[in-house]
Amino acid sequence: MPVTIYRSTDAGAPTFPALSAQAQPGFFIDLLKACLVDGYGSKPGAGWSVDYEDTTTGKRRIGLSNGNGVFEVVTWGSYSVGFFLWDSITTPGTGRLYDDPWASVISEGVNGWKDELVSMPGAEGDHMMGAYCYDMRSGNETNAAWTVFADDKAAWVLFHRAQGHSNTDPEDSIDAAKTAYSVQLFVGALKSPDLNRSGAGNLFIGYGGRNAPTTANCTGGSHDSLTYLWGLRTPMDTLPTTGNGSEFELDGASSSNNNQWRNSRSSVRLVTPVMVFYNGADVPAPAGLGSIYSEYGFAVLPGVGQFSIGNSSNSYFWSNYNQDNGAAWSLDPAVIAGDTWMPWSLGSSPFYEVGITDSSDWW
């Protein structure tokens, strides 16, 4: 299916609720379902399906499937949601994290994960994936927005400041359009020669927030960053394991002389994918290659291109490009070499200036 871009400015789009207890987790679930499954206004859903849904007030939860596995979202305390990945769920849990017993909240299923190298059911005191929804409106501001890029296999869920905010002027860095709790999430299939995009287990999550569910809310981490990455399969199409030291990480282009990244007028320049690497005892590598050099690159993040190397205080490409081309604001979509890109930052080095596109070539 083609990629659809969903924006908070669309007619009929889900709107932010009042900043009250339990409204934020419910909105997060409603937004995912609206974009990935149901659609709204004139925009159809992206092609995902509902594995199960519990609409109990204050204890909302949902399982969403891209056909390769199940992404489960569970209300956590008053203002957060927790994330789980499964091959399949056999018996959904009931209740919400923190306030209800762990044993009843946690679903039962096949090959479930709650964090990097922490398989289900795990212990209540383990770290797990999550998002602090209270501040997904960019620091409690009313001038907030969201954007979702999705097809039937993968989705980017992005919260940011709206056009017109003082921190979204064209010359501002992309990070100024976000705050540490504005929430960035990738979930879905990677683009990989090793894993079939429609194959069972090609379901990954990139996230920035995590806590132990014994805390009232998931406030730990930089939620606007893709700090952590986890998936249901290794590139060898096996289940990741603790004993194997399985680990996934992102990497991209870098250079000791990165002056060429600064000039947004360069007619020939690198626009590179964000690569996904695997580490584990079972990494295939030549016999004479030391382990420090044997990381295995097996995929790229769909929909994302790296435009510049820098950091949050030393960004080059988009601020120059936006000013040069009369952009209306720092996240104004730009057409470059025939593809339309939304300026963005994955929030961690070297990915402070990337772009997200709906071009099929990148998905």
N, C-alpha and C positions, 0 to 999 in steps of 0.2 A: 504494500500500500504506500502511496505517497506520504511524505511528511507534511503534517499540518502544524501551523503556528497558531497558538492560542494566546490571546492577550487580555489583560484585565480591562482594556479599553474597548473590546468587542461588544457589539450589541448582544444582550442576553447573557453576558459572561457572569460567572459567580462573583459576588461582591464581598468585600471584607466585612466581617461582623463587628459588633461593638467589642471593645477590649474588656471582655468579662470572662469569668472562669468557665471553662469547658466550651466556649464558643470557638476558640482557635483550633483545637484538635478536630472538632467536627467540620470546620471549614476546610482544613487541610484535606480531610478525607473526601469531602464533597467536591473539592477542586480536582483531585485525582480522578474520581469517578466521572465527573463531567467531561474532562479532557480525554481521558483514555478509553472510556466506555460509551457514555451516553451522547456526548456532544451537546451543543447548546446553540441557540439562534440558528444561523445558516451553516454552522460548522459541524460536521459529523464527528463522532468519536474516532479515536486513532485506531481502534481495532482490537484492543485488549478485552478481556472478559472478566466477570466477577466470579471468583471461586467460591466465596461466601461473604455475607455481610451481616453484621449485628448493629441495629440502629437504636439500641437501648440508650436513652438519654444520659449523657455524661459518661457513657462507657462504649462509645462508638468504636467499631473495628471493621476491617475489610481485608479480604484477600483478593489480589488482582493478578491475573495471569497473562503472560505474553505467549503462551503455548509451550514454553520451554521450562517453566517452573512457576512458583507462586511468590509474589511480593506481598507480605502481610504488614499492615499498619494498625497499631493498637494504641488507644488513648493511654497516656501516661500522666498521672496526677492531674493537675488542673489546666496546665498550659503546654503540654508536650505530647509527642507521639513517639512510639518505639517502632523499629523496623526489624523484620525477620525475612530470611530467604529460605525457601523450601523447594525440594523436588515436587512434593505434593503434601497436602494437609488432609488427614483422615478424620480428625475430630477437632473442630475449632474450640479454642478456649473461651471463657466467659469472664467479663469484668475488665478492669483496667489496671495497668501497672501501678505499683506503689500502694494503692489503696485497697487492693484485693489480694488474697493469697496467691503467691507465685504459682503453686500447683494448679490452681483453677484458671488462672489467666493464660497460661502457656498452652498453646495448641499441641496436638499430637500429629505426627506425620513422618515423612521419609526425608532424610538428609536435610535437617533444619540447622540454620546458623543464626546466631545473634550478634556476632562480631568477628573480627579477624581471629581465626584459630579457636573460636569458642563455639562449639557445636551445641545443639539443643539436646536435652532441656537446659543443661548448664545449671549454674547456681544463681540465686537471686543477687548475690554480691558481685558477680562478674560484670565487667563493662559490657554494654550492648549498644547497638546503633540507635540513633534517635535524632530528633529535631526539637528545638525549643520554639514553639509556634507563637508564643506571646509577642516576641519581637521580630517576627518575620515581616512585619510592616516597617522595617528599617528603623528601629528604635522607637516604637510606639507612635510613629508619625501617621497622620491621616493622609499625607501626600505619599502614598506607597503604591506599588504596582507589582504585577507578576507576569511572567511570560513562560509558556510551555512549548517546547518543540517535541513532537512525538510522531512515531509511526506505530505499526502493529507489533514491533519488536523492542523498541527502546524509547526512552523519554528523558528530556532535560526539564527539570522543574526549577525555575529561577525567580527569586523575589528580589526586588530592587526599589530604589526611589523612583518616583514618577517624573516625567518631563515637567520642567518648571521648578523643581526643587533647586535650591541654591548650590547643591553639590553635584548637579548634573549639567553644568555648563560645558560646551564643547571642549574647552581647554583643560577641563578637569581630568584627572586620571580615572580609569574605569573603576578602581576600588572606591572612589568617592561616591559612586552611585550605589554602593552597598555598605552595610555595616556587618559587624561580626556575627550578628544573629539573624541576618536577612534570609538565610536558608538557601542553599544550592544543593541539588540532588540529581544524580544520574542513576537511572535504573533501567536494566534491560540487557539485550544481547550485544556483545562486542562484535566488531567487524574483524574476523580472524580467518586466516588460511587453515588453522588447526581445528577450529570449532565451527560446525555448521550453524549459520545464523538462526536456523529454525530447529536446531537439534536440542534434545532434552538436556537440561543443565546449563545451557548458554544463557544464564541469568546472573548479572553482576550488579553491584551497587557501589556507587561512589558517594561518600558522605563526609561531613566534617564534625558532627557532634556525637558525643557518647558519654554515658555515665552508667553507674550501677543503678538498677531500678529501686534500690533502697533509698535513693535520693528523691526528693519530692518532684523534681523536674529535671529534664535533660538540658542542663545549662553548660556542660563542659564542652570544650573544643571551639574551633572557629567554624561556625555553621555555614559561612559563605565560601568555604574552601573545600576542595576535594582532597582532604587529608588522608582518608582511608579508602581502600578498595578491597572488595571481597566478592567471590563468585562461587558458584556451585560445582564448577569443573576446572581442572587444570588443563593446560594445552594438550596433555596426553589423553584427554577425555576420561580422566579418573577423578575420584572424589578427593578433594584436598584433605590432609590429615595433619594433626598436631605432631605425630611422630616423624612425619616426613619433612617437617619444617616448611610446609607450604606457605608461600607469601606472594602477594601481588603488589605491584607498585607502578607508578606512572613515571615516564621520562620523556624528554623531548630534545630538540636541537639546542646546542649550546656552542659557544665559541669564545676563545680567549681574546679575540679581536671582534667585538660585536658592533663596530661602528656602522656596518652596512644595515643593521636593523633600525637605525635611528631615522633614516631618510625615507619618508613615506612617499616620495616622488620616484623612487627607484622603479624603473619599468620592468626589470627582471629581479625578482627577490624570492627568497624561500617562503613558502607557506606550507608548513609541514604538519602532518598528523601528530596527535598526542599518542605516544606508544604505550602499550601495556606490557610489562615484563613479569616473568614468573621466576621465583626462586624456590628450590626444594631439592631434596636429596636425589630426586629422580629427573633432574634437568638433563636433557640430552646435550652432550658436549664432546668435542674431540678428547681423546685420552690424555693428550699432553697439555690441555688447557687448564690453568689453575682456576680454582673455584671462584676467585674474586673477579675473573673475567668471563664467567660462564652464565651470567644471567641470560634468560631465554626470552627474546622478544617474540610475542605470538599474536598480538592484536593491536588495534587502534580504537580509540574512543570514537564512535560514530558521530558525525555532525560537527566536529570541532577541528579547527585549524589554528596553528600557532603562528602569529604574525610578528612577534618581537620577543626578545629576551630582555628581562629587566627585573625589577622588584617594585614593591608598592610605592616607594619614594623615588624611583628612577625609571619611569616608563617613557617610551619613546614614540611608538607608532601611532596609536589611536588619537592621542591629543593633537599631534601634528596633522594627521590626516583629517580629523574633524574640522579643525580651524581652517585648513587649506581648502576644504571642499564645502564650506558653509553649512555644516551640519547643524540641526536644530538643538541637539543635546548630545550628551556623551554616549548614549546608547542608540543613537540614530542609525538604522540599518544603512549599509553602504554596499553598492554594487562594485565588485572588484573582479576583473577578468570574467565577467558574465555571471558570477554567483553573488547572491545577496547575503551579506554577513551582518549579524548583530554583534557589535563590539562587546567583549566580555573578558572577565578574569577568572581563572580557576582558583586564584587565591594563594597559590604556593609556587615557589621558584621551580622551574623558570617560566611558569605559565601565567604571568601577570597580564599579558596582553594576547588574548586569543580571539577567535570569532566563532559564532555558532551559525550554521547555515541549514537551510532546508533542501539544498541541492542534493539530488539522488546520488551523485558521484561520491559524496562524502558519507553516505549512509550504507 
